[in-house]
Amino acid sequence: NLGPTEQLSALDVGCGVGVTDALIQSDFRSMHGVDVAEGVVERAAAANPSVDYRTYDGETLPFPDGSFDVVFAICVLHHVPLPARRRFVAEMNRVAKGLVAVFEHNPLNPLTRLAVTRCAFDEDAVLLSKRGVKRLLLATEMRIVEERYILFLPWMMELSQRLDRLLPWFPLGAQHVTLARATRRHG
């Protein structure tokens, strides 16, 4: 348990235009976001002025070790080239002092696969299974806390949360989430 969220700092890695941050920023003491695309970071900052947004090079997060209580990436990892994925996750671990959360599209869900193949933004996407995300997190010496399938429908939060509580084991959720404890092995 990390304590009440209103006492925690959070980092959204691959924040895009800040849609998720708009929904959760008031839940945290401080909210930060990074993305490789300068234009989307500018849009995120305009939409969420109380969030600290920065661009970064896609390799090294621009924060010191252990800067955040919670570090998360929502449907970002499938855009990271295969050889760079372990480093991406290791960087999330490096800047976290508490929890790392990776949300990804579920390749077992046929509707998710269809949506990804039809989305121009996902042209380069190589989807990861829940097992694949778990392997990456374990490879960076994090400890898995929880893993489950979810719907993640921000516009239908109450229904989505109810279904997520009932069916976390069901492999046809639109996404999956893996939560891990960060390790303090960094310099």
C-alpha positions in Angstrom: 0.0 0.0 0.0 1.4 3.3 -1.0 -1.0 5.4 1.0 -3.7 7.8 0.0 -3.3 8.9 -3.7 -3.7 12.5 -2.8 -0.3 12.2 -1.1 1.4 10.6 -4.1 3.3 11.9 -7.1 2.6 10.2 -10.5 4.3 10.1 -13.9 2.4 9.3 -17.1 5.0 8.0 -19.6 3.7 8.4 -23.1 1.1 10.9 -22.0 0.0 11.9 -25.4 -2.5 14.9 -25.3 -3.2 14.3 -21.6 -6.7 12.7 -21.9 -6.1 10.3 -19.0 -4.3 12.9 -16.9 -7.4 15.1 -17.1 -9.4 12.3 -15.5 -7.0 11.5 -12.7 -4.8 14.6 -12.0 -6.9 15.8 -9.0 -6.4 12.3 -7.4 -2.6 12.9 -6.9 -0.5 15.4 -5.0 1.4 16.0 -8.2 1.0 14.8 -11.7 3.7 14.7 -14.4 3.7 13.6 -18.0 6.3 12.9 -20.7 6.0 12.1 -24.4 8.4 12.0 -27.3 6.2 14.2 -29.5 6.6 17.9 -28.6 3.3 18.9 -30.3 1.2 16.5 -28.1 3.0 17.6 -25.0 2.1 21.2 -25.8 -1.6 20.2 -26.2 -1.5 18.2 -23.0 -0.1 21.2 -21.1 -2.8 23.5 -22.5 -5.5 21.1 -21.5 -4.1 20.4 -18.1 -2.2 23.4 -16.8 -1.6 21.9 -13.3 0.3 19.0 -14.8 4.1 19.2 -15.4 4.7 18.0 -18.9 8.0 17.5 -20.7 9.2 16.0 -23.9 11.9 13.4 -23.8 14.2 11.5 -26.1 12.3 8.1 -25.8 15.3 6.6 -24.0 16.1 8.4 -20.7 13.3 9.8 -18.6 14.2 13.4 -17.6 13.9 12.8 -13.9 16.3 11.6 -11.1 16.1 8.1 -9.6 13.1 7.4 -7.4 11.2 10.6 -8.3 7.7 9.3 -8.3 5.4 7.1 -6.2 3.6 5.8 -9.2 4.8 5.6 -12.8 2.5 4.3 -15.5 2.3 3.8 -19.3 -1.1 3.3 -20.9 -1.0 1.6 -24.2 2.4 2.9 -25.1 4.7 -0.1 -24.9 3.3 -1.6 -28.1 4.8 1.4 -30.0 8.3 0.9 -28.5 10.5 -1.0 -30.9 11.2 -4.6 -29.6 14.9 -4.1 -28.9 14.1 -0.9 -26.8 11.3 -2.3 -24.7 13.5 -3.6 -21.8 15.2 -0.2 -21.5 11.9 1.6 -21.6 10.6 -0.5 -18.7 13.9 -0.2 -16.8 13.6 3.6 -17.1 10.1 3.4 -15.6 11.6 1.4 -12.7 14.5 3.8 -12.3 12.3 6.9 -11.7 9.7 5.0 -9.6 10.0 4.6 -5.8 6.7 2.7 -5.5 4.5 1.3 -8.1 5.0 0.8 -11.9 1.8 0.1 -13.9 1.8 -1.0 -17.5 -1.5 -1.0 -19.4 -1.6 -2.6 -22.8 -4.1 -3.7 -25.5 -5.0 -7.3 -25.2 -4.0 -9.3 -28.3 -6.3 -12.1 -27.3 -9.3 -9.9 -27.8 -10.4 -10.0 -31.4 -12.1 -6.6 -31.3 -9.0 -5.0 -29.9 -6.9 -6.5 -32.6 -9.3 -5.3 -35.2 -9.3 -1.8 -33.8 -5.5 -1.7 -33.7 -5.2 -2.9 -37.3 -7.6 -0.2 -38.4 -6.0 2.7 -36.5 -3.4 4.6 -38.5 -1.7 5.7 -35.2 -1.1 2.0 -34.4 0.5 1.2 -37.8 3.8 0.3 -36.1 2.1 -1.5 -33.1 3.4 -4.9 -32.0 0.9 -6.0 -29.3 2.1 -7.6 -26.1 0.4 -10.3 -24.1 0.0 -10.0 -20.4 2.7 -12.7 -20.0 5.0 -10.6 -22.3 4.6 -7.5 -20.1 5.2 -9.6 -17.0 8.4 -11.0 -18.4 9.7 -7.4 -19.2 8.9 -6.2 -15.7 10.6 -9.2 -14.1 13.6 -8.8 -16.4 14.2 -5.4 -14.8 14.0 -7.1 -11.3 10.6 -5.6 -10.4 8.2 -7.6 -8.2 4.8 -8.3 -9.8 2.0 -7.2 -7.4 -1.0 -7.8 -9.6 -2.0 -8.6 -13.2 -5.5 -8.6 -14.7 -7.6 -8.1 -17.8 -9.7 -4.9 -17.9 -12.0 -3.0 -20.1 -10.6 0.5 -19.4 -13.5 2.6 -20.7 -12.9 6.0 -19.1 -16.2 7.3 -20.5 -18.1 4.5 -18.7 -16.1 4.3 -15.6 -18.7 2.9 -13.2 -19.8 0.0 -15.5 -16.2 -0.6 -16.6 -15.0 -0.8 -12.9 -17.9 -3.1 -12.0 -17.0 -5.5 -14.8 -13.3 -5.3 -14.1 -13.9 -6.4 -10.5 -16.0 -9.4 -11.7 -13.8 -10.6 -14.6 -10.1 -9.8 -13.9 -9.1 -13.4 -15.0 -11.1 -13.4 -18.2 -8.6 -13.1 -21.1 -11.0 -11.2 -23.4 -10.8 -7.8 -21.7 -9.9 -5.1 -24.2 -6.7 -4.3 -22.2 -4.6 -5.9 -19.5 -2.7 -4.2 -16.7 0.4 -5.4 -14.8 1.4 -3.7 -11.5 4.9 -4.1 -10.1 6.9 -2.8 -7.2 9.8 -0.7 -8.3 13.2 -1.9 -7.1 15.8 0.5 -5.7 18.8 -1.0 -7.5 19.7 2.2 -9.4 22.8 4.3 -8.8 
